[in-house]
Amino acid sequence: MQFEPHEQWIWLPADTYPDRQTTVHSTMSGQDRNTLGNYTCVRCEKSYSLGKAIESVHIRTSGDTFFRLSVNDEYCITGPASVGGDFLRNEWVRPQHYAAEFTVKSDYPGLAQGLLAFSAMIRMCPTQMFEFSQAHGGFFLTAHVRFANGTKTVLLTDEDWMMTVLPAYTGVGTYDGTQKPDEPVNAVRIPNRWHSLTAPIPSCTETRVFPRCEDPSLVQKTGELSPEILIVPAGETVETVLQMDMIYTGYPWVRAKTQGTVKVELRCAETEEGGSMERYTFTEDTVYLSSYLHSAGKLRVKAANEGDTDAELCILFAPSCYPAPVRAKTTTSDKDLNLVTEVCAHTLKYCRQTLHLDSGRHCEPMACTGDYYIESLMTAFTFGDMRLAAFDVRRTAQLLRYNDGRMFHTTYSLIWVQMLWDVYMLTGERELLADCEDALTILLERFSTYLGENGIIEYPPDYMFIDWLFPDEISTHHPPKALGQTCLNLYYYGALRTAAKVYETNGETAMAARMTADADAIQPRIMELLYDGERGLFFEGLNTPEAEERLCGWLPQNVTKRYYRKHANILAAYFGIMDKPACQAILEKVMTDSSLGDVQPYFAHFLLDAIYRNDLRDKYTLQILEAWKAPVKECPYGLAEGFVKPEPTYSFDHSHAWGGTPAYALPLALSGLEMREPGYKKIRLTPSLLGLQEASVEIPTPYGMITIGMKRGSAPVICVPDGITVE
């Protein structure tokens, strides 16, 4: 019999703080998240003197909506892990919550003396799209303490813990030091609304980056590897830029030393344009650490000292990311290409938080499956740890159950099927397929209702997302039928083929046969209705008008022009809807016919994979990868969102890992890796230099690192860990 882990939740007493009990459950719920009483920051703490040496402390903890926990003044956990979320159904509280686990070892300060001091900063109120609340403030901690003599005890949050409201934290990214902390009050126990599952991933790590001031005359140097101190003279205003070596996702950290009032505006910017703002008022010596995730390569500072004595500001940045103890690298004789893969891997690292993010700047919820599918494949060839990808797959399955198989981005819900299968193949985790089978069934049953009398998808809620382009000033984010129907049908065809493999692996032979029959039925209808035999190309969709009652902001009325573009033709080859020679012929046209338009980095992933699947990697891989060199040279600090601006005023972010597929596609093409049995139990390798002079490939696996060294004129040197069978 299994029991729910002990969670003893505490919060502020309602009689003292009636306006600081509840909050909104999402930034997308249509409510004002900064309403007085909603945005609340609290310090929660308790110290124990246990009288004997402590060997270890196993902590299970969570908070609503954000918490950062320290033990004996040493930072250990930021949480909780996000439940995921979509752009739909945000009028309802999400049913799930997660707790984090962390083990403190005997070498932690104070443990030898039997001392334990817990301190958590808790923020009640969602501030970004990936944050979800149970609409009530709360915190719990359970600590299993093992002493050096072998005895144990369990510590729980209770009424002896003290809570201090911090009014200085007045809103998102704002701090007003004129508002002093309230008097500490004893916490009260509250009902467990959360019933948290333990997140199956480690907590994110936070480090420190020391930005350098562009004007050295404004700072005191404290050492080459130490932070700089910005001096703000009495009665003066100082403006400057602090530059970092790369673009990071994380939290601003500020230490102020002042005897008067200093007002600071801090803009976190990736490049020269845009950025997100924080504002502080310091009236005394203060250490401030933000709880709002930013993406930044530079910090623009404006500080006004209203006091009579000089003030000092030490401004750092605390990058946050999923821990990455392994880092595989692929290097070649092409230095520009090496820079591309390095920037791709760096951007991926900082998009990996408690869920994959589309970017550290946008911080979208679990809705962007197309992004996370690509990021999961990049991870397989860089960091190797696939637990976060598997967690994303399971959380997306929960969304599909919760939303009756519907997700905001219609194509992304179908890409989830491919992600489910590929993460299984990379990990060998059979439980993943079993855990998600019901969500798969719900999803595909919904899509079967979108079929028209002509046998293809005719009545979906929309056709998004195709790519970040605007042909004829029409958005392919949410295109009309003529620019989205063929792609959606091809995604559906691919999902059916993949679903058949999932059901077959799960022993559901009747369901596997049904999926195969459905794929066999739609394949000739797609060919008949959406393929132009004379041109040897697919067009992007039919020109039949949409019924007026179906139109909405995400489904515009159809257009009369027939579009021949790269996207549908890439997907046709990617999913192999025709035989290989026909797919190769289509890809040749994609690569040579400029009238078919552009693709952005996102869709270039499918192009590279289509090239690989159709035995054209030697001919076209390097040619396609050339497109990344110019934007990476222009900004080598983070990955640009696109190759070309969809419209002149659009501002790309530079923390967008969906375009980082070279970190996956290059080592894949160089190695010729093919998974013959899940989890790397049996693989095939067919190395190729692709026309390069030399290359070194590392591929992390559950058994260790595969390495391949290649040099023109020499046989490849391949090293494969024990436990992997190579064909």
Phi, psi and omega in degrees: 000133181261142180242149176290133178303148183290123175232110178253095186279143178228160175199184179294145177294132184293330181289331178274323184232068181295335183267004181237041181254318187239163181213178172284160182262353180197149173290346182257014183272004175082012180248164180277109185287348181258012178303139180308131181096343178271306181282108185224130174245134187226140169261127183239128188208155175200136178244142179233139170242101192267354168082358178208157186298140182256130178275317180198158176226117177262119187251134168237126190206159172196167179208165181232113015252336184222141173215153174227119188251136172240148175235123182052044177066013176250126178298140176224322187218138163242138182196192358273173171295138182293146175283347177112268176085157180230177175278357179254160173059033180273004171282352180248148174289132177295139188282348190247155174214156183233147174250155178252150175240146183204139179246125177265125183269172188294340181278001175296142179304136174089341184292325179298333179267004179077022183259135176224120177235113178262136175217123181235134168262122184242131173248122174263113175141121174294140178236345180226164190294335182273358181265134178226141184242155170274013173071019177212140176291149178180161179204142171218154174212131172240124183239118174267109186260124174250125181271163182297334180275005176095349178279166184222160170210163179238128178250138182231148169297135181204196185290348178277349175285144182255141179237133180236117176288136183247085183297343180297332176278089192272344182179191185297114177066025178234142180221126181238098184292352176287343179263111187276157179300144174292167173291137179301146177230154175291137176293163173237149174285142180231161179299146178279099177272352195259316180045061194290139163278150176280124180299131184276029181224154173289159178290155177296154175258146175241131178239193178228135173243134181260099178290154182249137183285136180289343178241094184301338182291345182270354189234158168261131177275134178246010180133154185300322182255020182243162180290154175271149179253118178276123180265127177245102184299153179303132176074009184241163175243132182243133174233133180200178178236132174256121187257136174256165184283335179216175173269126183238157170253125183177207190233133173295142177232126184227131170243120181252138171238115185202152173251358178228196182269128175236125179252129187234133167248125182238113178257121178268112186235144177281317182227211181284342186248156171068206179120167180244142192255142164234151182227134183228147167237116180251135179239356180200178178300126189215143168244123183237133174230123185290159172245013180251125184282126179241161168243125188209142169244345177211152180242116178269120187246132168232116184234125179247118180265110180268003182270184183261355179232157179298149177242157179238138175233126171250113186244117179242177174230137183250089178299142179236139176195164172297136184298140185226079181290338179251139176219099176281147181228141171245124179233151182223178176286354179260103184296324179295323178291324176298320178297320178302309183293328177294314180294321177300314182293321178298314181296319176302316182307318186267358166272350179269098178248228174278353165214162172292133174260150171296319174198158177290345179272317183278319178054053183280165182283199185288002188295336191267062185301325178303319177297313190285333174297312179297318180297325179294321178290321175300317180302319182301334182253004180235298185257337172081330183283110186262009182297322180293319178297317179296322177296319176298319179299315181292321180292326176292322175301321178295322176298318181296321175295314185296326185253020179056040176083006184255134169232158185302310178271112188295316179294326183295326179296329177282326176296331177304325180297317178293320179297318177305311183291315184291322177294322174300313181297325181284333184254333186074015184276095181298328182300332180298316178295318180294319182296330188255001185298319181295321178294323177299316180297315180300315181299309186286332173294323175297314182294331178296337179282349180273353183288142176264179178296339179280357174091358176242172180291121183236337189231049175283165176293335178189180179241017184272149012244138177259297180196169184266067182222162182227068176295133182053033180061027175251128183285127172270006167296310176227077190280164168289170182307319185295345179242005183221343189294316183295317178300315181297319178295323179290321174300319180294316178302313179297322179295321178297315178298317180291320179300323178301321179291322178297310181296320179299316179296326179279001180081012181264076188292325179294318178292322177299317179295322179296317179296319178297318179296319179296319178295318179296330181284321185278336184302310180291332178291321176298316181297319183289319189264336190237005181243133178260102183296327181295319180271346182067034183220151167277144168259168195278350178164164179286163181256011179296140183288155175272144174297141185303324183290346179272343187289143177201184182299334182258356176228093179282164176297148182290165179245165185267349182281139173269128184252128170250111182225176185288329195299306181297323182289324174298313182294325177301317178286323180300316181270356177062047182286345173238176178290167188299316178301322178292320178295320178297320180296320178296317181294327175299320178290321177302320184280342187240343186262102183291342180291348182277001172083193186258167162230152175269173182306325180302308184282342174297336174301312181293327177296312180298319179292323177297319177300315181295314183293337184251025170061034177245017186296320181295329185278324194236348186303306183295326178297318180292319183293341177304329184298338181277341190294316183295309179297328179288323175295321180295321178221091181278010185263341181189162190272125179291149183292333184208169174277316182231141178292131180295332172209155195304327185269359184291140181249109178291145166276167181235039178217035192252101188284351180298338179267010186268018185302338174305330178294341175257311189292324182290306178298328177297312182292322179294320184275332187066029183298134173223125181278117180264332173222144186303151174071027177067017178296323176219129182226166171237138178235130175227078186298147176210139177280350177060014183104356178281166178281319179202161181201149174231125185240135172238132178231114180285138178226169175298344182260354185128192188266127166279133176234141179224123176248131182227140176215135183303131180092354180236156177288145177299144175255113187244131176234121184237132181297155173300145180104345179252128174266129183248131172267000000 
